[in-house]
Amino acid sequence: MALCCDCEALDEAFERFITCKPVQPNTCSRIMETITDHLRVPWCDGQGARKLDPDILMAAVLLLTTMFIASQSWTATIVVFGLLPFLLIATYIRYLKIRTQTKFFFAWTVLSFSFLLGIFQFEVVPYLEILFSENFILMCFVAIMCLCGYLTKQGPGQPPNGEVSDQEEGAIKDAVNLVIEDQKTKCRVCSIHQPHRCSHCRICNQCVLRRDHHCVWLDCCIGAKNHRYFIIGLVALIIVCCYGANLTLTTICQPKLVWGTVYLPDSCNDVYGDIHIAMCFVSAVYALLIAALAVLALGQQLWFICCNTTVQEWRRGRQGHYSHGILCNCWKFWCGGNL
């Protein structure tokens, strides 16, 4: 209670808890607002300390706790990484019920790759079994992945806030959050006329050109202007995770030469004898889990590209409605100026 300057909400909640009465939802919100206001970190921009988002703090604590528990034994590793996807799904459903936008998943993404990169550079590389060229190649793909993530975050593309041309007036009538006024497709939330294949995102609270989906891991929509960068970033992510995991495992485990050119891990029986080696092993397993999920996402995205379909259109049962053949669809996606 001493943490908060205004303790009325906390006193009320504590009193209700003692008397076995239910705590009101608005009381919990007031407590969280007060605590959030006092969670600040020093900053060097001359504007004083900044507030620390509880979602970011929660992601950091949960990630570090998960990695530490997983590094204790084989059983802990299997259980933790078996339950982790379901835990993240449950967290997503929880946030979806109480509010539309959260920094938790974006913070989880940034913290995860900071953790994996830190473990690799400060724990694996000092074993002096990784060549400079191998580390350089890995960091090049990391740079490509980060660049694509940055470009994806720049925005998916929004329709002009005004009148559209006659050609754009024939937009899809059954898109989400739309009303028809004077035979034109108009967004009910933004009150702007929407071009062809444009829809409104409730999380971003904006209309997006050729909206595919909202990516919670990057906390932005995927649309006409950033879809290509998103796909390239997925490819770089898979390469980084698989290559980095292989370098890590062949360093801390017994390596095996395959086809006379490629080293693969052969035996990892003694990795839990030291916490540093165990943490390296767990980070490699975590990277492979990320790569597996990214492969599934990339496969879905490539299939939709071949069909000239977005995730939004697929959910509405309009798969292949705009298809002009696989080759033409792929050409329009990668080389066409207007998606």
SETILO-473659 format. One record per residue: x, y, z of N, C-alpha, C in turn; residue in three letters. Coordinates in steps of 0.05 Angstrom, whole numbers, plus 32768, in hexadecimal, padded with zeros to 4 digits. Last residue first. Layout:
! SETILO-473659
XYZXYZXYZALA
...
! end
This chain:
! SETILO-473659
7FE87FBB7BB17FDF7FA17BB97FC17F9F7BBCLEU
800A7FDC7B817FF17FDE7B907FE77FC27B97ASN
80397FCA7B6980397FE37B7A80217FE57B8BGLY
80527F887B67803D7F9B7B61803E7FB37B74GLY
80777F647B7A80807F787B67806C7F8D7B61CYS
805F7F437B9F807B7F4A7BA380847F617B91TRP
80287F407B8F802F7F457BAB804C7F4F7BADPHE
80297F377B58801C7F4F7B6280247F557B7FLYS
80437F057B5880507F1C7B4B80447F367B55TRP
801D7EE57B7280387EE97B7F80467F017B72CYS
7FF37EE87B4D7FEF7EF17B69800A7EF77B76ASN
800A7ED17B2080027EED7B1F7FFE7EF87B3BCYS
80137E9D7B3380297EAD7B2980227ECB7B29LEU
7FDE7E8C7B417FF37E8D7B55800A7E9F7B4CILE
7FA47EB27B2D7FB87E9E7B287FD07EA27B3AGLY
7F887EDB7B437F8C7EDC7B267FA17EC77B1DHIS
7F597EE47B787F707ED67B6C7F707ED87B4ESER
7F337EF97B987F427F0C7B877F597EFF7B79TYR
7F1F7ECE7BB37F0C7EDF7BA47F1A7EF27B91HIS
7F3E7EAD7BD37F407EAA7BB67F2E7EBC7BA6GLY
7F107EB17C087F2A7EA77BFE7F2A7EA27BE0GLN
7EE77EC67C257EEC7ED17C0B7F077EC87C00ARG
7ED77EBD7C5A7ED07EA97C467ED47EB37C2AGLY
7EEB7EDE7C807ED07EE47C767EC87ED17C60ARG
7F1E7ECB7C887F0B7EC87C9E7EEE7ECD7C95ARG
7F347EDB7C577F317EBF7C5C7F1D7EBA7C73TRP
7F367F127C5F7F247F077C4A7F207EE97C4EGLU
7F5D7F147C887F427F1F7C8C7F2E7F137C78GLN
7F897EFF7C6F7F7E7EF07C867F617EF97C8BVAL
7F827F067C277F8C7F0E7C427F7F7EFD7C57THR
7F977EEB7BE97F837EED7BFE7F907EF67C18THR
7FB17ED47BBD7FA97EF17BBD7F937EF67BD1ASN
7FC47EA27BC07FA77EA47BBA7F9E7EC17BB8CYS
7FF87EAC7BCE7FF37E9D7BB47FD67E9F7BACCYS
7FEF7EC37BFF7FFA7ED37BEA7FF57EC67BCFILE
7FDD7E977C1C7FCA7EAD7C177FD47EBF7C01PHE
800D7E7A7C1D7FF57E6E7C117FE17E847C0ATRP
802D7E9C7C3B80347E977C1F801C7E8B7C10LEU
80137E9B7C6D80157EB47C5E801B7EAF7C40GLN
80197E657C7C7FFE7E707C787FFF7E897C67GLN
80517E637C7F80437E527C6C80277E5C7C67GLY
805A7E887CA980647E8D7C8E80567E7C7C79LEU
80437E6C7CD480387E877CCC80417E8D7CAFALA
80647E3F7CD580477E3C7CD1803B7E567CC7LEU
80957E587CE080927E497CC780747E457CC1VAL
808C7E6D7D13808F7E807CFC808C7E717CE2ALA
808A7E3E7D3180727E4F7D2F80747E627D17LEU
80C07E2F7D2A80AB7E1E7D2280917E2D7D1EALA
80DC7E5B7D4180DF7E557D2480C97E437D1AALA
80CD7E567D7680C67E6E7D6780C77E687D4AILE
80E77E247D8080CA7E277D8380BF7E3F7D74LEU
811C7E347D7981107E207D6780F17E207D68LEU
81217E567DA581257E617D8981187E4E7D75ALA
811B7E327DCF81087E487DCB81097E537DAFTYR
814A7E147DC781307E077DC4811A7E1C7DC0VAL
816F7E3C7DD2816F7E2F7DB781547E227DB3ALA
81647E477E0781617E5D7DF381607E517DD7SER
81727E167E1E81567E1F7E1F81517E357E0AVAL
81AA7E187E16819A7E037E0A817D7E0B7E09PHE
81B87E447E3581BE7E447E1981AD7E307E0ACYS
81A97E317E67819B7E497E5C81A07E4B7E3FMET
81CD7E077E6D81B07E017E6C81A17E197E60ALA
81FD7E237E7181F87E127E5A81DB7E0B7E57ILE
81F27E3D7EA181F87E4D7E8A81F37E3C7E70HIS
81EA7E147EC681D47E267EC081D97E367EA7ILE
81FE7DD27EB982067DED7EBF81F07E007EB6ASP
81E27DA47EAD81F57DA37EC381FF7DBE7ECBGLY
81C27DA17E8181B67DAC7E9981C97DAB7EB1TYR
81DD7D887E5881DA7DA57E5681CF7DB17E70VAL
81EA7D537E4D81F67D5F7E6581F17D7E7E66ASP
81D37D417E1E81CB7D347E3781D47D447E4FASN
81D17D497DE681CF7D607DF981C77D567E14CYS
81EE7D357DAA81E77D2D7DC681E77D457DD8SER
81ED7D517D7881E97D347D7981E07D2C7D95ASP
81E07D897D4D81E47D7E7D6881DD7D607D69PRO
82047D8C7D0F81EB7D8B7D1D81F07D807D39LEU
82297DAA7CDB82297DA07CF6820D7DA27D02TYR
82347D9B7C9782227DA87CAB82257D9A7CC6VAL
82577D7C7C7782587D9A7C7682497DA77C8DTHR
824F7D467C74826A7D507C72826D7D6E7C72GLY
821D7D367C8182237D3A7C65823E7D477C60TRP
82297D4D7CC282167D417CB0821C7D497C93VAL
82497D457CFE824D7D4F7CE3823A7D3F7CD0LEU
82327D597D3D82357D437D2A82367D4E7D0ELYS
82457D707D7F823D7D747D6382417D5B7D53PRO
822A7D6F7DBF823D7D617DAE82347D647D90GLN
821A7DB37DD282157D967DD1822B7D897DC0CYS
82297DE87DCE82267DDD7DE982217DBF7DE9ILE
822D7DEE7D9582427DF87DA782417DEB7DC2THR
82017DDB7D7D821A7DCE7D7682317DD87D87THR
81DC7DFF7D9481DB7DE27D9C81F57DD47D94LEU
81EA7E307D7B81EA7E2D7D9881EC7E107DA0THR
81E47E267D4581FE7E2E7D4F82007E2A7D6DLEU
81AC7E1A7D4681BF7E057D3E81DC7E0C7D48ASN
81977E4B7D5681937E347D6781A77E1E7D60ALA
81A67E6B7D2A81B07E717D4581AD7E597D57GLY
81887E517D0181A57E537CFF81B27E587D1BTYR
81537E587D14815E7E3E7D0E817C7E3E7D0ECYS
814F7E917D1C81497E7E7D3281567E627D2DCYS
815E7EA67CE9816C7EAD7D0281687E997D18VAL
81377E8E7CC881537E897CC381637E8F7CDCILE
81087EA47CDD810B7E877CDD81297E807CD9ILE
81117EDB7CD4810D7ED17CF081127EB37CF1LEU
81137EDE7C9D812B7EE47CAC81297ED97CC8ALA
80DC7ED27C9380F17EC17C88810B7EC57C98VAL
80C47EFE7CAE80BE7EE37CB780D47ECF7CADLEU
80D77F297C8E80DF7F277CAA80DA7F0B7CB6GLY
80BC7F1E7C5F80D97F1C7C6080E47F1A7C7CILE
80887F297C72808F7F0E7C6880AD7F0A7C68ILE
808C7F5F7C8180847F4B7C95808C7F2F7C8CPHE
80977F787C5180AB7F787C6680A57F637C7CTYR
80667F6F7C38807E7F637C2D80947F627C42ARG
80437F8E7C57803F7F717C5680587F637C4CHIS
80417FC57C5B80567FB77C6B80547F997C69ASN
80197FDA7C3A80347FE57C3980497FD67C48LYS
7FE97FBC7C437FF47FBF7C2880127FC87C28ALA
7FF37F9D7C837FE37FA67C6D7FF37FAA7C54GLY
7FEE7F8D7CC57FFD7F857CAC7FEA7F8B7C95ILE
7FF17FB77CFF7FE27FA87CEA7FF57FA27CD3CYS
80167FAA7D3C800E7FBB7D257FFF7FA97D11CYS
80367F8E7D6280237FA27D6A801C7FB57D53ASP
80537F637D58805F7F7C7D50804E7F947D57LEU
80317F3D7D6D804E7F3B7D74805D7F547D6CTRP
80007F457D5780047F4E7D7380217F4D7D7BVAL
7FED7F5B7D1B80027F4A7D2780077F557D44CYS
7FB17F587CFB7FC07F677D0F7FD37F557D1DHIS
7FB07F4C7CB47FAA7F457CCF7FB87F587CE2HIS
7FA67F687C817FA97F4B7C837FA27F427CA0ASP
7F887F9B7C5D7F8F7F917C787F907F737C78ARG
7F8B7FC27C337F8F7FA57C2F7F987F987C49ARG
7F967FF77C5E7F947FEF7C427F9C7FD17C40LEU
7F7080017C987F897FF77C8D7F847FEE7C70VAL
7F5880307CC87F5380207CB07F6E80197CA3CYS
7F6080287D0F7F6480367CF67F5D80247CDFGLN
7F6A800F7D417F5680247D3E7F5B80357D25ASN
7F887FE37D4C7F977FFC7D447F8480147D43CYS
7F5A7FC47D597F717FC67D6B7F817FE07D65ILE
7F377FC47D2E7F2E7FCD7D487F447FD27D5CARG
7F427FD97CEE7F4E7FC97D047F457FD47D1ECYS
7F1B7FD77CB37F227FE57CCB7F2D7FD17CE0HIS
7F327FCD7C6F7F217FC87C857F2C7FD57C9ESER
7F337FC87C287F3C7FD67C407F287FD07C56CYS
7F267FB97BF47F337FA67C067F3F7FB37C1FARG
7F267FFA7BD87F227FDE7BD47F337FCD7BE7HIS
7F2080307C097F2680247BEF7F2180067BEFPRO
7EED80507C2F7F01803B7C2D7F0680327C11GLN
7EE2808F7C497EDC807C7C347EF380697C30HIS
7EDC80977C907EEA809D7C777EE280887C63ILE
7ECF808E7CC67EBE80A07CB57ECD80A97C9CSER
7EE5806C7CEA7EF680827CE07EE680967CD0CYS
7EB7804C7CF57EC780567D0A7ED7806F7D01VAL
7E9E803C7CC67E8D80477CDB7E9D80547CF1ARG
7EB5804C7C867EBC80407CA07EAB804D7CB6CYS
7E8F80427C4C7E9A80557C5F7E9E80477C79LYS
7E84803D7C097E8C802E7C207E9A80417C33THR
7E4A805C7BEB7E67805B7BEF7E6D804C7C09LYS
7E1480687BE57E2080547BD37E3E80537BD6GLN
7E09808A7C107E0980957BF57E1980827BE2ASP
7E27805F7C3B7E1B80797C397E1F80847C1DGLU
7E2B80257C5F7E28802F7C447E1A804A7C45ILE
7E5D80137C8E7E42801B7C887E4280267C6CVAL
7E887FE47CAE7E817FF57C987E647FFB7C97LEU
7EA37FBD7CCE7E9E7FD87CD87E987FEC7CC1ASN
7EC07F957C9A7EBA7F997CB67EB67FB77CBCVAL
7E9F7F927C597EB77F937C6B7EAE7F9A7C87ALA
7E797F8E7C317E757F7F7C497E8E7F7E7C5BASP
7E877FAB7C057E717FB57C157E6F7FA77C30LYS
7EC57FC17BEB7EB57FAA7BF57EA07FB47C09ILE
7EBF7FFA7BBD7ECC7FE97BD27EB97FD47BDCALA
7EB8801D7B937EAC80027B927EB87FF07BA6GLY
7ED6804A7B977EBB804B7BA37EAD80307BA3GLU
7F0380497B7B7F05803F7B967EEA803E7BA3GLU
7EF580637B4C7EFD80477B4B7EFD803A7B66GLN
7EEE80977B5B7ED680877B547EDD80697B53ASP
7F1880A37B967F1180A47B7A7EF980937B74SER
7F0380BF7BD57F1380AD7BC47F0980AF7BA8VAL
7F0880F37C057EFA80E67BF07F0D80D57BE0GLU
7F2E80E47C417F1F80F67C307F1180E67C1BGLY
7F6380CF7C537F4D80DA7C647F3D80EE7C54ASN
7F7880957C307F7880B27C337F5F80BC7C43PRO
7F87805A7C577F7A80687C417F7B80867C45PRO
7FC980457C6C7FAE804E7C727FA2805B7C5AGLN
7FF980157C7B7FED80257C667FD0802B7C6CGLY
80127FFD7CA580087FEC7C907FFC7FFB7C78PRO
804F80147CC3803380177CBD802B80077CA5GLY
8080800B7CDA807B80257CCF805E802A7CC6GLN
80887FD67CE7807C7FE77CFB807580037CF1LYS
80A37FC47CBB80877FBB7CBF80797FCD7CD3THR
80D47FDC7CC480C47FE57CAD80A77FDC7CAFLEU
80E47FBD7CF180E17FDB7CF380D07FE57CDCTYR
80E57F8A7CDC80D37F907CF180CE7FAE7CF4GLY
810E7F917CB680F37F8B7CAD80DE7F907CC3CYS
81387F9A7CDA81317FAF7CC781147FAA7CBCLEU
813A7F697CF681337F827D04812B7F987CF2CYS
81487F477CCB812F7F437CDA81277F5C7CE9MET
817A7F5C7CBD81647F5C7CA981497F597CB8ILE
81967F527CED81927F6E7CE4817B7F707CCFALA
81957F1B7CED81887F297D0381827F467CFAVAL
81B47F127CBF81977F0B7CBE81887F187CD5PHE
81E47F247CD581D97F317CBD81BC7F2B7CBACYS
81ED7F027CFF81E67F1D7D0581DC7F2C7CEDMET
81FA7ED37CE281E37ED37CF381DA7EF07CF9LEU
82297EE37CC982127EDC7CB981F97EDD7CC9ILE
82497EEA7CF782447F017CE5822B7EFB7CD4PHE
824D7EB77D0B82407ECC7D1B82387EE37D0AASN
826A7EA07CE1824F7E957CE882407EAA7CF9GLU
82997EBE7CE182887EBF7CC9826C7EB57CD0SER
82AF7EAF7D1282A77ECB7D0E82947ECD7CF6PHE
82977E707D2A82A97E807D19829E7E9C7D17LEU
82927E567D6A82837E627D5482967E747D44ILE
82AF7E497D9682AB7E347D83829B7E3D7D6AGLU
82B47E6A7DC282C87E6C7DAD82C77E547D99LEU
82937E737DEC829F7E587DEB82B37E567DD4TYR
827D7EA67DE382967EA47DF282A27E887DF4PRO
824B7E997DC782637EA27DB8827D7EA07DC9VAL
82287E8D7DF382307E797DE0824A7E807DD1VAL
82247EBC7E1482277EA17E2082327E8D7E0CGLU
821F7EEA7DF7822E7EEB7E1082327ED07E1DPHE
82037EDD7DC7821B7EED7DC6822C7EEC7DDFGLN
81D77EBD7DDA81E97EB47DC582047EC37DC6PHE
81BE7EDD7E0181C97EC37E0881DD7EB97DF3ILE
81B07F097DE081C27F0D7DF681CF7EF27DFFGLY
818B7EF27DBD81A47EFD7DB281B97F017DC8LEU
81637EE27DE281717ECE7DD2818B7ED97DC6LEU
81557F157DF9815F7EFF7E09816F7EEB7DF9PHE
81447F307DCB815A7F3B7DDB81667F267DECSER
811A7F0F7DBE81317F107DAC81497F1E7DB9PHE
80F87F187DEB81007EFD7DE381197EFE7DD2SER
80EF7F4F7DEB80FE7F437E0181087F287DFALEU
80D17F557DBC80EA7F637DBF80FB7F567DD4VAL
80A47F327DC880B47F2F7DB080D07F3C7DB3THR
80907F497DF780997F2D7DF780AB7F287DDFTRP
80807F7B7DE480967F7A7DF780A17F5D7DF9ALA
80577F697DC3806D7F767DB780857F767DCAPHE
80367F547DEC80417F427DD880587F4F7DC8PHE
802A7F827E0D80357F697E1880437F597E02PHE
80107FB07E00802C7FAF7DF980397F947E01LYS
7FCE7FAD7DE57FE17FA87DFA7FFD7FA87DEFTHR
7F897FBB7DD77FA67FBD7DD07FB77FBA7DE8GLN
7F567FB37DEB7F5B7FAC7DD07F797FAC7DC9THR
7F447F927E297F4B7FAA7E197F547FA17DFEARG
7F2F7F637E3E7F2E7F7B7E4F7F357F957E3FILE
7F317F3C7E167F187F407E247F187F5B7E33LYS
7F657F3C7E057F507F427DF17F367F487DFFLEU
7F817F2B7E317F837F477E297F6D7F4F7E15TYR
7F6F7EF57E2F7F6A7F067E477F6B7F237E3FARG
7F847EE37DFF7F677EE37E037F5F7EF67E1AILE
7FBB7EE87E0A7FAF7EF77DF47F907EF97DF8TYR
7FC07EC27E337FC67EDF7E397FB97EF07E23THR
7FB57E947E167FA37E9C7E2C7FA77EB97E34ALA
7FE17E957DF47FC67E967DE97FB27E9F7DFEILE
800A7E8E7E1980097EA77E097FED7EAA7DFDLEU
7FFD7E5B7E2B7FFE7E717E3E7FFC7E8C7E2FLEU
80047E3D7DFD7FE97E3F7E097FE87E567E1DPHE
803C7E417DF580297E4C7DE1800D7E507DEDPRO
804F7E297E2880537E457E2180407E507E0CLEU
804B7DF27E2F80357E037E3980377E207E30LEU
80797DDF7E1880607DD47E0F80487DE57E17GLY
80A07DFA7E33809C7E027E1780837DF47E0BPHE
80987DE27E6680967DFF7E6380917E067E45VAL
809F7DAA7E5D80867DB47E6780837DD27E62VAL
80D47DA87E4980BE7D9D7E3980A37DA97E42ILE
80F17DBF7E7480F27DCA7E5980DA7DC27E48THR
80E57D9C7E9E80DD7DB87E9F80DD7DC57E84ALA
80FF7D6E7E8A80E27D6E7E8F80D77D8A7E90THR
81347D7D7E8A81277D767E7181087D787E74TRP
813D7DB77EB6813F7D9A7EAF81317D967E94SER
81437DEF7EB981497DDE7ED0814C7DC17EC9GLN
81337E137E9381507E0C7E9381577DF97EAASER
80FF7E217E9C81057E0E7E8681217E047E87ALA
81047E487EC380F87E2F7ECA80FF7E1A7EB5ILE
811D7E717EA3812A7E667EBB811F7E4B7EC2PHE
80F67E7D7E7C81107E727E74811F7E657E8CMET
80CB7E8F7E9E80C87E787E8C80E37E6C7E84THR
80E27EBD7EB580DA7EA67EC680D77E8D7EB6THR
80EA7EDC7E8881017ED47E9780FA7EBC7EA9LEU
80B37EE27E7780C77ED77E6680DF7ECC7E75LEU
809B7EFB7EA480917EE17E9A80A67ED37E89LEU
80B87F2C7EA780B87F197EBE80B07EFD7EB4VAL
80AB7F437E7480C77F3E7E7D80C87F297E93ALA
80737F477E7680807F367E61809D7F2F7E69ALA
806C7F6A7EA180617F4F7EA2806F7F3D7E8EMET
80847F987E8C808F7F8B7EA480867F6F7EA7LEU
80617FA27E62807D7F9D7E5C808A7F8F7E74ILE
80317FAB7E7E80337F957E6B804F7F8E7E64ASP
803C7FD87E9C803A7FBE7EAA803B7FA77E97PRO
806A80077E8580517FFA7E7F80517FDE7E8DASP
808480397EAA808A801E7EA1806F800F7E9DLEU
808E807E7E9C807D80687EA78085804E7E9ALYS
80CE809D7EA480B780957E9480A8807E7EA2ARG
80EB80D77EC380E680BA7EC280CD80B47EB2ALA
80FD81117E9A80F881027EB380F380E47EAEGLY
810C81277E6B80F081297E7280E981197E8BGLN
813F811D7E59813A81367E66811D813B7E6EGLY
814880EA7E48814080FD7E34813981187E3FASP
815680BD7E66816A80D27E61816280E67E4CCYS
813180A37E9E813680A67E81814880BE7E7DTRP
811F80727ED0812D808B7EC88133808B7EAAPRO
80DB805A7ED280F880547ECF8106806E7EC7VAL
80A2804C7EFB80B1805D7EE980CF80557EE9ARG
806A80407F15807E802F7F09808C80407EF4LEU
804280627F24805A80627F35807080507F2AHIS
801A80587F00802480747F01803E80757F12ASP
800E80237F0C801B802A7EF3802880467EF3THR
7FF2802A7F3C800C801C7F3C801C80237F23ILE
7FC580457F297FD680527F3D7FF280457F3DTHR
7FB080207F047FB7803B7EFB7FCA80487F0EGLU
7FA47FF67F277FB87FF27F127FC2800D7F07MET
7F7C800D7F467F9480047F527FAB80017F3EILE
7F5480167F1F7F60802D7F2D7F7A80257F3BARG
7F487FE17F117F537FF37EFD7F61800B7F0ASER
7F337FCF7F417F4B7FC27F377F587FD57F22CYS
7F057FEF7F417F187FF27F577F337FE67F4ETHR
7EE87FDD7F167EF37FF87F147F087FFD7F2AASN
7ED77FAA7F297EEB7FAC7F137EF87FC77F11PRO
7ED47FA17F707EC97FAC7F587EDF7FAE7F42GLN
7EDA7F647F937EE77F7E7F8C7EDC7F877F72VAL
7EA97F467FBE7EB77F487FA47EC27F647F9FPRO
7EBB7F3A80037EA97F467FEF7EB87F487FD5LYS
7ED57F2A80327ECC7F16801F7EB77F21800BCYS
7EED7F5080517ED17F4A80577EC47F378043THR
7F1F7F5180397F1D7F4880557F007F40805BILE
7F127F6680067F1E7F4C80087F1B7F408024PHE
7EFF7F9880147EEC7F8580087EF77F68800AARG
7F2F7FAE80267F187FAB80387F047F97802EGLU
7F4E7FAD7FF77F567F9D800E7F3F7F998022PHE
7F307FD17FD87F337FB57FCF7F3B7FA37FE6ALA
7F3680007FF67F1C7FF57FF17F1D7FD87FE9GLU
7F6D80077FF47F608003800E7F457FF6800AASP
7F7480107FBD7F807FF87FC97F747FF27FE5LEU
7F5780407FB77F4E80287FA97F5A800F7FB5ALA
7F7680617FDA7F59805D7FDF7F5080437FD1GLU
7FAA80717FD67FA580567FDD7F87804F7FE2CYS
7FD480957FB47FB780957FB77FAF80787FBCASP
800980847FB28002809C7FC07FE4809D7FC7CYS
802280427FBD801080547FAF800B806D7FC0CYS
804280247FDE804C80297FC3803B803F7FB5LEU
80298017800C803A802F800C804580367FF1ALA
80107FE88000800080008000801180198000MET
! end
